[in-house]
Amino acid sequence: MANANNRKIRVRENGPYLVDEGIPLVKKTQVVTEFGEPIAWKLEGEVPTEGGYALCRCGGSQNKPFCDGTHRKNGFNGTETADTDLTADRQVTFDEGNGIVVKQDTSLCMNSGFCGTRFRSITEMVQDADDTEVRSNIAAMVERCPSGSFEYSLGDDPAIIEPDLPVQVALTTEITDAGPIMGPLWVTGNIPVERSDGQPMETRNRVTLCNCGRSRNKPLCDGTHRPR
């Protein structure tokens, strides 16, 4: 699995994300079905950067995705409120004894829509996971979830299976009924994120960071950026 090799992202107090040199910045867009169900991500290319870079966190920059200092003028309150305990301590387990164990940490969820279809959700599908096709669909859905709210293991092996994701920050575009909108910053590859008080957050393979300034779970995205 990828790792960040000591590179990290630092959260500035009421300011931007400072991303260390050597962490690529790319663009990715949701791929959806004809019914608007997210099923994959499409890489749209890399964004040129020079050295380390600062990404807007307040949502007000006129030079998105980069910070232009607007947070100093618009009264942005970037206080971090996300739970700093371990994901494992918050997870709920869905285990029907059907060859797959699914766990969810709802505090990480930003409602990206990968965790089900228009018919039913992952947590409902687990009861039928003795069917190989259902079990495969659950695994695929979990692996495409950007926030890592869901995790899974197979059979009697308790080891969590994680997708091999690149070390990078992705500017995401989500496809909604109202058209494409800017999604969160999708941080992958076990890049450490350091709070503004210098304390580390749990290093995880998948993290979605708020870049609209309105999340109630800062620095994590909670889905508030989407139109209601």
C-alpha positions, 0 to 999 in steps of 0.5 A, spaced: 500 500 500 502 507 498 505 511 503 507 518 504 514 517 506 514 523 511 510 528 507 504 531 510 498 536 510 498 541 516 492 545 518 493 552 519 489 555 524 483 559 521 487 558 514 489 553 509 491 546 508 499 546 507 501 540 503 508 538 503 512 538 496 512 531 493 504 530 494 501 530 487 495 534 486 490 531 481 483 532 478 477 527 479 470 526 477 465 522 479 462 517 474 455 515 475 449 511 472 443 513 468 440 514 475 445 518 478 448 513 482 456 514 483 460 508 481 467 510 480 472 515 479 475 518 473 482 521 473 482 528 469 489 530 470 494 533 474 494 540 477 501 543 476 504 545 483 511 548 485 514 545 491 509 545 497 502 549 496 496 551 500 489 549 499 483 553 500 479 551 506 474 557 507 471 556 500 472 564 499 478 564 495 478 567 488 484 562 486 481 555 487 483 550 489 489 555 492 489 559 498 489 567 496 488 569 503 481 571 503 480 567 510 483 573 513 478 577 511 471 573 511 471 571 518 472 564 517 472 560 523 476 553 521 476 550 528 477 543 528 471 539 531 472 532 528 473 526 533 480 525 534 479 518 537 481 511 533 476 509 527 476 502 530 473 505 537 467 508 533 465 503 528 459 499 528 459 492 525 454 489 520 456 481 520 451 476 518 456 470 517 455 470 510 463 471 508 464 478 509 464 483 515 462 490 514 464 496 519 462 503 519 464 509 522 458 514 521 462 520 523 467 519 517 461 519 512 460 525 507 454 522 504 458 521 497 453 516 495 457 510 493 454 506 499 448 503 495 444 503 489 437 506 488 434 500 491 438 498 497 444 500 501 450 496 503 448 495 510 441 492 507 445 488 502 450 484 507 444 479 509 444 476 502 452 476 502 452 469 501 451 470 494 458 471 491 455 477 486 452 481 492 459 480 496 463 483 490 458 489 489 459 490 497 466 490 496 467 494 490 462 500 493 466 500 500 473 501 496 470 506 492 467 510 498 472 516 498 471 518 506 473 510 508 467 511 512 466 503 510 471 498 511 470 490 510 474 484 511 473 477 508 471 470 511 475 468 517 480 473 516 479 479 520 484 484 516 481 490 513 482 490 506 483 497 503 484 499 496 491 500 493 490 508 493 496 513 490 499 518 495 495 524 492 490 530 493 484 530 489 480 535 487 473 532 486 467 534 482 461 531 484 455 529 479 448 531 482 441 533 479 443 540 479 449 539 475 457 538 477 459 541 483 466 542 487 466 536 492 471 535 498 479 534 497 480 527 497 487 525 500 489 518 499 495 514 500 496 514 508 498 521 508 498 524 515 494 530 517 496 534 522 491 539 526 492 546 527 494 545 534 500 540 532 496 534 534 496 528 529 489 526 526 489 518 525 493 517 519 488 513 514 488 511 507 482 515 505 480 522 508 475 527 505 477 534 507 472 540 507 474 545 502 467 549 502 468 552 509 461 550 512 462 543 514 460 541 522 466 536 522 472 540 520 477 539 517 473 533 515 467 534 510 460 532 512 457 533 505 454 540 507 457 543 500 451 539 496 445 543 494 439 541 499 
